[in-house]
Amino acid sequence: MAQWSIVIWELDGQVQFTPRNLNVSAGDQVSWSNQTGKEHTIAILAEVMRPKHVSAAAGRLSNPAYEIPSSIRYSCRDDDLGAWGTIPPMPLMDWD
């Protein structure tokens, strides 16, 4: 299980994610590193569950990390401009 981090930052008052799209394996963990001066709440939308919210305080890493169950789309609930990103797990390799 790998651990990944997505940086939350602002450009001209607009929330940005870097990387915006991240390819991971199912079961990997992702945290959001908030590099802004205010708290952000990340809304996680997955096919297998209701929306989940992860908070990242100003200048802090979201805790606990979010375990990726399947392909998800995420957005910043606090941003009216709709900053978003996707995390599609990489397909498993079949070696047979």
N, C-alpha and C positions, 0 to 999 in steps of 0.2 A: 504494500500500500504506500503510495507516494503522497507527499504533502505539497500543495501549491498555494500561491498567494496572488491575489488580484489587488492592485493598488487603486484606491479611490483618490482622485485629485480634482482640482477645479481649474478651468481655463475661462477667463472672462466671466466668472460667476456661474458657469455651467459645469455640472458634475460629469466626470469622465472615468472610465475604467480602463486599466492597462494590465494585461491584455484584455481587449473587449471580448474576444472569443478564445477559449482555452480547450484544447483536446486532452482529455484525461482518461483513465481507466475506471470502470465502475468499481466503487469501493475506495477510490482515492479521496483524500480530504482537501478541502479548499477553505482558505480564510481570506477575508477582505482586510487589507491594510489601509486604514483611513489616514490620508496625509493632508486632510483639510482641517479647518478650525472649528468644525461643528460635527455633532453626531449624525450618522447616516444609518438608516434602516434598510437592509437589503431584502426585497421580496423575492423569494425563490419559487418559481413555478415549474413543477415537474409533472410528468404524465402519471406518476404512480401515487401522488399525494396531493393534499390541499396545499395552498400557498403557505410557506413557512417564512418567518421573518427572523433575520439575523441582524443584531445591532453591532455597530462598530463606533466606539466613542472617538471623539476628536483626537487625532494623533496616536491612535491605538489599533491593535489587531483584533478582529472579531474573535470571540472566544465563547464556546468551543468551536473548533473547525467543523465545517459541514461535510458529511460523507455523501459523495455523489452516488445515487442509486441508479440513475439513468440519465438520459439527455434532459438538461434543464435550461430554462431561460431565466434570467434574473434582472431586476431593475432596482433603481433607487426609489423607495417610496416617498422620500422627502423632496424629490426633484420634480417640479412641474413640467420640466422639459423632456422627461422620459428617458434618462440615461439607462441603457440596458446592455446586456451581453448574453452569450450562450456558452454552455459547456456540454459538448457532445462527447460521451465516452468513445474512445477508439474501439473498433471492433476487435474481438478476440481472434487470435490467429489459430487456424486449424492446421496442425502439423501432420495430419494423416494423409 
